[in-house]
Amino acid sequence: MESPLEYAIGIDVGGTTAKFGIVNHRGEISNRGNLPTNEHDDVNRFINELYDEIQPAIKEIGGPDLIKGIGVGAPNGNYYNGTIEYAPNLLWRGVIPLAKLITDKFNKPCTLTNDANAAAVGEMMYGAARGMRDFIMITLGTGVGSGIIANGQLILRHDGFAGELGHTVIRPKGRLHSGTGMRGTLETYASATGIAITANELLDQRSKEKSLLRKTPHKKMDSKVVYEAAMKGDKIAKDVFKFTGQILGEALANFVMFSSPEAIILFGGVCKAGKLLMDPVKKHMEKNLLPIFQNKVKLLFSELKESDAAILGASALVWEIKPEPK
Amino acid sequence: MESPLEYAIGIDVGGTTAKFGIVNHRGEISNRGNLPTNEHDDVNRFINELYDEIQPAIKEIGGPDLIKGIGVGAPNGNYYNGTIEYAPNLLWRGVIPLAKLITDKFNKPCTLTNDANAAAVGEMMYGAARGMRDFIMITLGTGVGSGIIANGQLILRHDGFAGELGHTVIRPKGRLHSGTGMRGTLETYASATGIAITANELLDQRSKEKSLLRKTPHKKMDSKVVYEAAMKGDKIAKDVFKFTGQILGEALANFVMFSSPEAIILFGGVCKAGKLLMDPVKKHMEKNLLPIFQNKVKLLFSELKESDAAILGASALVWEIKPEPK
């Protein structure tokens, strides 16, 4: 029997910040906080700082006995080992046994998975995917991540890693991804980074055409600038979202024919573009689906605050922790 | 408790023939038989013929009381409804309630799924994927089909259909698929049909180059002719497999980054090409994977006889049938 007075700590580890919160069984987050992850490369210092930072929160909810466990979402998180492995966006290098370090320090069981998976679980328990057993979560931020739920379970590989839809090739021989060396992957187009590149490319290709985007130097171009120009009716900015939406729509069609989900949930900063993104995504997804799949898959935006989804998802993993035999 | 004296009937419904067999708990097939599916468009006549055809086999193994149920693999088979829906390669049009028709005629529970899914289950229980919980089965025949097992379960959509990896787009704006109207899908290249098209294209493009394949008129080209010429060292024929293997390898890389399987099992007539196909597939799959996925995924040929896999897989579904409450 689970006590209604139990809490989970959810932690979302990102490249610049780790966010945490204390979560109850109803998915309500209290006592939020955050601390930097990019200040030093010693993960033990991070764990110590995290411990100190969370103590007041733990006291406030009634002490450590009420904490059932700690759930963590982190890039390249391995569910089975509890490790972060070779995460390109973190200062901690190599294989980091984060779950073990947290358990040793906090004396609580810790479950870890990758950040997009955690967000998918959060969405299933508390967001747009409530009650769904088969859906795909696509996170559109600096990069493109994915979490796949099938038969009500996260799809994880036998070695604990999950799929990486952002690195599937959607334009063979296409744009180079500087981080991976691969060409034409979804992430090179549909991430915030990709949107800025597309904007600069279109500005260069259509050099005689007026555009609000010309006020922004190439190096400062970002998806927010493009969004604001598009909302003012700028043609090139609108074409950036048309192109991005087309590529993403084609990719989603392939994903649909892979696992035939009930819904695809889009999540992350790029979603702020709303209909500018969703309309071309929907059009090109449907256009590239076999008739048997058409007009069946719901295309939804996340219903969770971006900062909440991974904390909630990470905390949800805690409720699954089985008690150790004594 | 299951009686060791129970049997399942497994049926593999194809475009020209339905094959059946009686299967025991160890996956041994006895009393095989087959009957045509392309002689008339009345599915009831097929069911009656099937019933008559199987009766001697049922008698031989000890009578209908020993038959636990009937499992069917069929193109466009819907697991939840037990229907075949709009299968392009069958004469039976529209939505066919095949499982219900079989249950009514045989007075036995009947479970139905698509043929590639049935083959995947067969491979998991009795073939190259024994003991695996996460793998993808790709069937390379006249068309390209797929069955995905994750967490030890078939990936099925909430509406009972499964993924169709053969219809994912691998070359945007590429070769036209005459059946679906889509362009650049995996099936247009990696099926036996696609191999024949590639051979004819290369013969036309390299019209001055000698080739054993020139003895075969374009309309009679098939993957067997190409295979035999390649085995004799024919350059164009070998290039056909290189090209086919490259496309399939790139597609498999995307699939790996989707569900991160332990293995990919290749199955069907095209696999007779052996190393001619496998070497370029392996090369281009690895080349298109993120480092975190490289050199981890087993690429295997099916260990089951082609005619057995779907019968075994279909029969395996029978053991899952729960008894009806009485």
HADDOCK unambig.tbl for C-alpha pairs under 7 A between the chains (distance, minus, plus):
assign (segid A and resid 134 and name CA) (segid B and resid 157 and name CA) 6.76 0.50 0.50
assign (segid A and resid 134 and name CA) (segid B and resid 158 and name CA) 6.89 0.50 0.50
assign (segid A and resid 150 and name CA) (segid B and resid 155 and name CA) 6.57 0.50 0.50
assign (segid A and resid 155 and name CA) (segid B and resid 150 and name CA) 6.58 0.50 0.50
assign (segid A and resid 155 and name CA) (segid B and resid 259 and name CA) 6.51 0.50 0.50
assign (segid A and resid 157 and name CA) (segid B and resid 134 and name CA) 6.78 0.50 0.50
assign (segid A and resid 157 and name CA) (segid B and resid 260 and name CA) 5.23 0.50 0.50
assign (segid A and resid 157 and name CA) (segid B and resid 261 and name CA) 5.81 0.50 0.50
assign (segid A and resid 157 and name CA) (segid B and resid 262 and name CA) 6.89 0.50 0.50
assign (segid A and resid 158 and name CA) (segid B and resid 134 and name CA) 6.92 0.50 0.50
assign (segid A and resid 158 and name CA) (segid B and resid 262 and name CA) 6.54 0.50 0.50
assign (segid A and resid 162 and name CA) (segid B and resid 259 and name CA) 6.68 0.50 0.50
assign (segid A and resid 162 and name CA) (segid B and resid 260 and name CA) 6.05 0.50 0.50
assign (segid A and resid 163 and name CA) (segid B and resid 257 and name CA) 4.75 0.50 0.50
assign (segid A and resid 163 and name CA) (segid B and resid 258 and name CA) 4.44 0.50 0.50
assign (segid A and resid 163 and name CA) (segid B and resid 259 and name CA) 4.92 0.50 0.50
assign (segid A and resid 163 and name CA) (segid B and resid 260 and name CA) 5.26 0.50 0.50
assign (segid A and resid 164 and name CA) (segid B and resid 257 and name CA) 5.00 0.50 0.50
assign (segid A and resid 164 and name CA) (segid B and resid 258 and name CA) 5.94 0.50 0.50
assign (segid A and resid 165 and name CA) (segid B and resid 257 and name CA) 6.00 0.50 0.50
assign (segid A and resid 165 and name CA) (segid B and resid 258 and name CA) 5.56 0.50 0.50
assign (segid A and resid 168 and name CA) (segid B and resid 254 and name CA) 4.81 0.50 0.50
assign (segid A and resid 168 and name CA) (segid B and resid 257 and name CA) 6.37 0.50 0.50
assign (segid A and resid 169 and name CA) (segid B and resid 254 and name CA) 6.50 0.50 0.50
assign (segid A and resid 254 and name CA) (segid B and resid 168 and name CA) 4.81 0.50 0.50
assign (segid A and resid 254 and name CA) (segid B and resid 169 and name CA) 6.50 0.50 0.50
assign (segid A and resid 257 and name CA) (segid B and resid 163 and name CA) 4.74 0.50 0.50
assign (segid A and resid 257 and name CA) (segid B and resid 164 and name CA) 4.99 0.50 0.50
assign (segid A and resid 257 and name CA) (segid B and resid 165 and name CA) 5.99 0.50 0.50
assign (segid A and resid 257 and name CA) (segid B and resid 168 and name CA) 6.38 0.50 0.50
assign (segid A and resid 258 and name CA) (segid B and resid 163 and name CA) 4.43 0.50 0.50
assign (segid A and resid 258 and name CA) (segid B and resid 164 and name CA) 5.94 0.50 0.50
assign (segid A and resid 258 and name CA) (segid B and resid 165 and name CA) 5.56 0.50 0.50
assign (segid A and resid 259 and name CA) (segid B and resid 155 and name CA) 6.48 0.50 0.50
assign (segid A and resid 259 and name CA) (segid B and resid 162 and name CA) 6.66 0.50 0.50
assign (segid A and resid 259 and name CA) (segid B and resid 163 and name CA) 4.90 0.50 0.50
assign (segid A and resid 260 and name CA) (segid B and resid 157 and name CA) 5.19 0.50 0.50
assign (segid A and resid 260 and name CA) (segid B and resid 162 and name CA) 6.03 0.50 0.50
assign (segid A and resid 260 and name CA) (segid B and resid 163 and name CA) 5.26 0.50 0.50
assign (segid A and resid 261 and name CA) (segid B and resid 157 and name CA) 5.76 0.50 0.50
assign (segid A and resid 262 and name CA) (segid B and resid 157 and name CA) 6.85 0.50 0.50
assign (segid A and resid 262 and name CA) (segid B and resid 158 and name CA) 6.48 0.50 0.50
